[in-house]
Amino acid sequence: MVSKIDKQPIPITEIEQSAFCQTDDELASKTLEEEFDSGVRWQKLPVSYMRTSPEELEKKISYAKNKLGNKIMILGHHYQRDEVIQFADIRGDSFKLSQHAADSPDAEFIIFCGVHFMAETADMLSGRNQKVILPNLTAGCSMADMAHIDDVLDCWDDLTEILGEGSVIPMTYMNSTAAIKSLCGKNGGIVCTSSNASAAFDWAFERGEKILFLPDQHLGRNTAVTKGVTLDEMIVWNPFKPQGGNTIEQINNAKLILWQGHCSVHTRFTTAQIDAARKADSEVSIVVHPECTLDVVESADYVGSTEYIKEIINEADSGTRWGVGTEISLVNRIAAENPDKDVFCLDSVVCPCSTMYRIHPAYVAWVLDGLLEGVVVNQIEVDEETRKFSRIALERMLSIK
């Protein structure tokens, strides 16, 4: 992990490299305002920022933050690299950060250092007078992308035709697009987070016999098992097969219909890794995220959201040892903040969340420089109808205990 002190060059991914294509001659002939042109260049990071040293980027960001003051709020997701998270006014998981956006009406600009669906949620929960900015528009979420709205609409039509209106309650994990949240709001459904999925399941089963859970099959399966739903009462919906790859009988008998989606980071953790950690130290405690597979969750000592993982380790006794099944940037940060404990990632070769990692300090400096010039770069705006029904699903979630 690169710390604030260890100023090594920051790796630039191929995606980041391809995000700009201007030559030195072009840059030399352009003013800053032209570089921020919201037409052709709205997503292209000028080459000059990628050639700026880490020290200079820190200076630029610090200067802009000081100059802009209370006009801006920088939100940093737990999975962000340290070079970015150091500038965050608030750190947290996706929902906690969106709540802060909603509770901060004085911030004219909300810079969300996370991924696309998080910025969408912040836009839907924040005021109309506020603008949400995602520094790098290529920062998406592979899980959210596994549930494309056209495929989900096809699934919904199939289920409605087979089962009838009102028999299925759609529920989507926070890690989904605004369009999916809107579908849930429009059809009597709800949004959930990893920390309140259990309560959301109770809410849904009070209103219908079946749940369509999007887009992470593992969070849905793991939660349902704790509610007493058996595995033979669950089916997985493959959007690339007729009827999701299921028979009419299977659909009729299912209590839970799981969308075929997953987190590419959390599905890397295995029971073999847990076994190895316990073999090395029988006193080790294992805590994993509920996006992990069922066998991993059942093998762990503790299961919970990113906020839960942070809290349980922070409050643990000094000298304890923790094997953690979640994103490596968060694990490394928890370890650094708990030097009296031995905290390690279960997967020794796990990579950072690749899409989250696309928020490079150069992008943060770029959007802040834009605001200093009165130009908004990479604003995230959700259309009115999507916003309306998404808020309904989000407000249902907020109403449950």
C-alpha positions in Angstrom: 0.0 0.0 0.0 1.3 3.5 -0.8 1.1 5.8 2.1 1.1 9.6 2.3 4.7 9.4 3.3 5.9 6.9 0.7 5.7 9.0 -2.5 6.1 6.3 -5.1 4.6 6.9 -8.6 0.9 6.1 -8.6 0.1 3.3 -11.1 -2.1 4.4 -14.0 -4.3 1.7 -15.5 -5.0 1.2 -19.2 -8.4 2.6 -18.7 -6.9 5.8 -17.3 -4.4 6.0 -20.1 -7.1 5.8 -22.7 -9.2 8.5 -21.0 -7.1 11.2 -22.7 -5.7 11.6 -26.1 -4.5 15.2 -26.5 -1.0 15.9 -27.7 1.4 18.3 -26.1 0.9 20.8 -29.0 -2.9 20.7 -28.5 -2.5 21.3 -24.7 -0.1 24.1 -25.3 -2.6 25.9 -27.5 -5.5 25.6 -25.1 -6.7 27.6 -22.1 -7.8 25.9 -18.9 -11.4 26.8 -19.8 -11.0 25.1 -23.2 -9.6 22.0 -21.5 -12.8 21.9 -19.4 -15.1 22.2 -22.5 -18.2 20.3 -21.5 -18.8 19.2 -25.0 -16.2 17.0 -26.7 -13.8 16.9 -23.7 -16.3 16.3 -20.9 -14.7 12.9 -19.9 -11.1 13.4 -21.1 -8.5 14.0 -18.5 -5.8 16.5 -19.9 -2.4 14.9 -20.2 -0.9 17.6 -18.0 -2.6 16.1 -15.0 -1.3 12.7 -15.6 2.2 14.1 -15.8 2.0 15.9 -12.5 3.9 14.4 -9.6 2.1 13.0 -6.5 3.5 15.9 -4.5 2.2 18.5 -6.9 -1.2 16.8 -7.1 -1.5 17.0 -3.3 -0.6 20.7 -3.3 -3.2 21.4 -6.1 -5.9 19.5 -4.3 -5.2 21.0 -0.9 -5.1 24.5 -2.4 -8.4 24.0 -4.2 -10.1 22.6 -1.1 -9.0 25.5 0.9 -10.1 28.0 -1.7 -13.5 26.4 -2.3 -14.2 25.9 1.4 -17.7 25.0 2.4 -18.9 25.1 -1.2 -17.6 21.5 -1.7 -17.8 18.2 0.2 -15.5 15.3 -0.8 -17.0 11.9 0.0 -14.6 8.9 0.0 -15.7 5.3 -0.1 -13.8 2.9 2.1 -12.4 1.1 -0.9 -10.6 4.2 -2.2 -6.8 4.3 -2.4 -5.0 6.3 0.4 -3.9 8.9 -2.0 -7.5 9.9 -2.5 -9.1 9.0 0.9 -6.8 11.5 2.7 -8.7 14.4 1.1 -12.2 13.0 2.0 -14.3 15.1 4.4 -16.4 12.0 5.1 -15.5 8.3 4.8 -17.9 5.5 4.7 -19.8 2.9 2.7 -22.0 3.8 -0.2 -25.2 4.4 1.8 -23.5 6.3 4.7 -21.9 8.6 2.2 -25.2 9.2 0.3 -26.9 10.0 3.7 -24.2 12.6 4.3 -24.8 14.1 0.9 -28.5 14.4 1.8 -27.7 15.9 5.2 -25.4 18.5 3.9 -27.5 21.1 2.1 -24.9 23.8 2.3 -22.4 22.0 0.1 -23.0 23.3 -3.5 -20.8 20.6 -5.0 -20.5 17.0 -3.8 -17.5 15.2 -5.1 -18.1 11.5 -4.8 -14.9 9.4 -4.8 -16.6 6.1 -5.4 -18.3 4.6 -8.4 -21.2 5.5 -10.7 -24.2 4.0 -8.8 -23.0 5.7 -5.6 -22.9 9.1 -7.3 -26.4 8.5 -8.8 -27.8 7.7 -5.3 -26.2 10.9 -3.9 -27.8 12.9 -6.7 -31.2 11.4 -5.9 -31.0 12.1 -2.2 -29.3 15.5 -2.3 -31.0 18.8 -3.0 -31.9 20.1 -6.4 -29.5 23.0 -5.8 -26.6 20.7 -5.4 -24.4 19.1 -8.0 -22.8 15.7 -7.7 -19.5 15.0 -9.4 -17.8 11.7 -10.1 -14.2 12.5 -10.8 -13.7 9.6 -13.3 -16.8 8.5 -15.3 -15.2 5.1 -16.0 -15.4 4.3 -12.3 -18.3 1.9 -12.5 -19.3 -1.3 -10.6 -19.0 -4.7 -12.3 -21.8 -6.1 -10.0 -24.2 -3.2 -10.9 -23.3 -3.7 -14.6 -24.4 -7.3 -14.4 -28.1 -6.2 -14.1 -28.8 -4.2 -17.2 -32.2 -2.5 -17.1 -33.3 -4.1 -20.4 -32.6 -7.6 -19.1 -34.3 -6.9 -15.8 -37.4 -5.6 -17.6 -37.5 -8.8 -19.6 -37.2 -10.8 -16.4 -40.0 -8.7 -14.8 -42.3 -9.2 -17.7 -41.7 -13.0 -17.6 -42.4 -13.2 -13.9 -45.5 -11.1 -14.2 -46.8 -13.3 -17.0 -46.1 -16.5 -15.2 -47.0 -15.5 -11.6 -49.4 -12.6 -12.1 -49.3 -9.0 -10.9 -48.3 -8.3 -7.4 -47.0 -11.7 -6.5 -43.3 -10.8 -6.6 -41.6 -8.0 -4.6 -38.6 -6.6 -6.4 -35.7 -5.8 -4.1 -32.4 -4.3 -5.1 -29.1 -4.0 -3.3 -27.7 -0.4 -3.1 -25.0 -1.6 -5.5 -27.3 -1.1 -8.6 -28.1 1.5 -11.2 -30.7 4.2 -10.7 -32.8 2.5 -13.3 -33.0 -0.7 -11.3 -33.9 1.2 -8.1 -36.6 3.0 -10.1 -38.1 -0.3 -11.3 -38.3 -1.4 -7.7 -39.9 1.8 -6.6 -42.5 1.7 -9.4 -43.5 -2.0 -8.6 -43.9 -2.0 -4.9 -40.3 -2.8 -4.1 -37.4 -1.6 -2.0 -33.7 -1.0 -1.8 -31.4 -2.5 0.8 -27.9 -2.3 2.0 -25.7 -5.1 3.3 -26.4 -3.9 6.9 -30.2 -3.8 6.6 -30.9 -6.6 4.1 -32.5 -8.7 6.9 -35.0 -6.1 7.8 -35.7 -5.4 4.1 -36.5 -9.1 3.6 -39.0 -9.0 6.4 -40.6 -6.0 4.9 -40.8 -7.7 1.5 -42.2 -11.0 2.7 -44.9 -9.1 4.6 -46.1 -7.9 1.2 -45.6 -10.8 -1.1 -44.8 -14.5 -1.3 -41.7 -14.1 -3.5 -38.8 -11.8 -3.8 -36.8 -10.9 -6.9 -33.4 -10.0 -5.5 -31.0 -7.9 -7.6 -28.1 -7.8 -8.5 -25.9 -9.8 -6.1 -27.0 -13.4 -5.7 -24.7 -14.0 -2.7 -26.1 -11.3 -0.5 -29.6 -12.4 -1.3 -28.9 -16.1 -0.7 -26.9 -15.4 2.5 -29.7 -13.2 3.9 -32.5 -15.6 2.9 -30.8 -18.5 4.7 -30.8 -16.5 8.0 -34.6 -16.0 7.4 -35.2 -19.7 7.2 -35.6 -19.9 3.4 -34.1 -23.2 2.2 -31.8 -23.5 -0.8 -34.4 -25.6 -2.7 -36.7 -22.6 -2.4 -34.3 -20.4 -4.3 -33.6 -20.2 -8.0 -31.0 -18.2 -9.9 -32.1 -16.1 -12.9 -29.7 -16.2 -15.9 -30.7 -13.2 -18.1 -29.2 -15.0 -21.1 -31.5 -18.0 -21.0 -35.3 -18.3 -21.6 -37.2 -17.9 -18.3 -33.8 -17.3 -16.6 -32.9 -21.0 -17.2 -35.7 -22.2 -15.0 -38.9 -24.2 -15.5 -42.3 -22.9 -14.9 -42.6 -25.3 -11.9 -39.3 -24.0 -10.4 -40.5 -20.4 -10.7 -43.8 -21.2 -9.1 -42.2 -23.0 -6.2 -39.4 -20.4 -5.5 -39.7 -18.0 -2.7 -36.5 -16.2 -3.8 -35.4 -15.4 -7.3 -31.8 -14.4 -7.3 -30.3 -12.4 -10.2 -27.1 -14.0 -11.5 -24.7 -11.3 -10.4 -21.8 -11.1 -8.0 -18.9 -9.0 -6.7 -15.7 -9.9 -8.4 -13.7 -9.0 -5.3 -15.7 -10.8 -2.6 -16.1 -14.1 -4.6 -12.4 -14.5 -4.5 -12.5 -15.5 -0.9 -12.6 -19.3 -0.1 -13.0 -21.7 2.8 -9.5 -22.9 2.0 -8.2 -19.5 2.9 -10.1 -19.5 6.1 -8.8 -23.0 6.9 -5.3 -21.9 6.2 -5.6 -18.9 8.5 -7.0 -21.1 11.4 -4.3 -23.7 10.8 -1.7 -20.9 11.3 -3.4 -19.6 14.4 -6.3 -21.3 16.1 -7.1 -18.1 17.9 -7.6 -16.0 14.8 -11.1 -14.4 14.2 -12.5 -14.4 10.7 -14.8 -11.6 9.5 -16.2 -11.4 6.0 -18.5 -9.4 3.9 -22.0 -10.8 3.0 -21.2 -10.5 -0.7 -18.9 -13.6 -0.2 -20.3 -17.0 -1.2 -22.5 -19.0 1.3 -19.8 -21.5 2.3 -17.4 -18.7 3.2 -20.0 -16.8 5.1 -21.0 -20.0 7.1 -17.3 -20.7 7.8 -16.6 -17.2 9.2 -16.9 -16.1 12.8 -18.5 -12.7 11.9 -20.3 -11.4 8.8 -21.2 -7.8 8.1 -20.9 -4.7 6.0 -17.8 -2.6 5.6 -18.9 -0.4 8.5 -19.5 -3.5 10.6 -16.0 -4.9 9.7 -14.3 -1.6 10.7 -16.3 -1.4 13.9 -15.8 -4.9 15.2 -12.0 -4.8 14.6 -11.7 -1.3 16.1 -13.5 -2.4 19.2 -11.6 -5.7 19.6 -9.1 -6.4 22.3 -5.5 -5.5 21.8 -3.4 -8.4 20.6 -6.1 -10.1 18.8 -5.6 -11.4 15.2 -8.1 -10.9 12.4 -8.4 -12.5 9.0 -10.6 -10.3 6.8 -12.6 -11.1 3.7 -13.1 -7.8 1.9 -11.4 -5.3 -0.4 -7.7 -4.9 0.2 -7.5 -1.1 0.5 -10.0 -1.2 3.4 -8.2 -4.1 5.1 -4.8 -2.3 4.8 -6.4 0.9 6.3 -8.0 -1.0 9.2 -4.6 -2.6 9.9 -2.9 0.8 9.9 -5.5 2.2 12.3 -5.1 -0.8 14.6 -1.4 -1.3 15.1 -2.1 -3.2 18.4 -3.8 -6.0 16.4 -2.7 -8.3 13.6 -5.1 -7.6 10.7 -4.6 -9.3 7.4 -6.5 -10.0 4.2 -7.6 -13.7 3.7 -6.5 -13.6 0.1 -2.9 -12.6 -0.1 -3.0 -11.7 -3.8 -6.4 -10.0 -3.9 -6.4 -6.8 -6.0 -8.1 -3.5 -5.1 -11.6 -3.0 -6.5 -10.5 -2.2 -10.1 -13.3 0.2 -10.9 -13.0 2.0 -7.6 -9.3 2.4 -8.2 -10.0 4.5 -11.3 -10.5 7.5 -9.0 -6.9 8.8 -9.3 -5.7 11.9 -7.5 -5.2 13.5 -10.9 -9.0 13.3 -11.6 -9.7 14.9 -8.2 -7.3 17.7 -8.9 -8.9 18.2 -12.4 -12.5 18.5 -11.2 -11.4 20.8 -8.4 -9.5 23.1 -10.8 -12.6 23.1 -12.9 -14.7 24.4 -10.0 -12.2 27.1 -9.4 -12.7 28.2 -13.0 -16.5 28.0 -12.6 -16.8 24.8 -14.7 -18.5 21.6 -13.5 -16.8 18.5 -14.9 -18.5 15.0 -14.9 -21.7 15.9 -13.1 -24.0 13.0 -12.4 -27.7 13.8 -13.1 -30.6 11.3 -12.8 -33.6 12.1 -14.9 -36.8 13.1 -13.1 -38.9 10.0 -13.6 -36.0 7.7 -12.5 -35.3 10.0 -9.6 -39.0 10.0 -8.5 -39.4 6.2 -8.3 -35.9 5.5 -7.1 -36.6 7.8 -4.1 -39.7 5.9 -3.4 -37.7 2.7 -3.1 -35.0 4.4 -1.0 -37.5 6.0 1.3 -39.1 2.6 1.9 -35.7 1.4 3.0 -35.3 4.4 5.3 -38.7 3.7 6.9 -37.8 0.2 8.1 -35.9 -0.4 11.4 
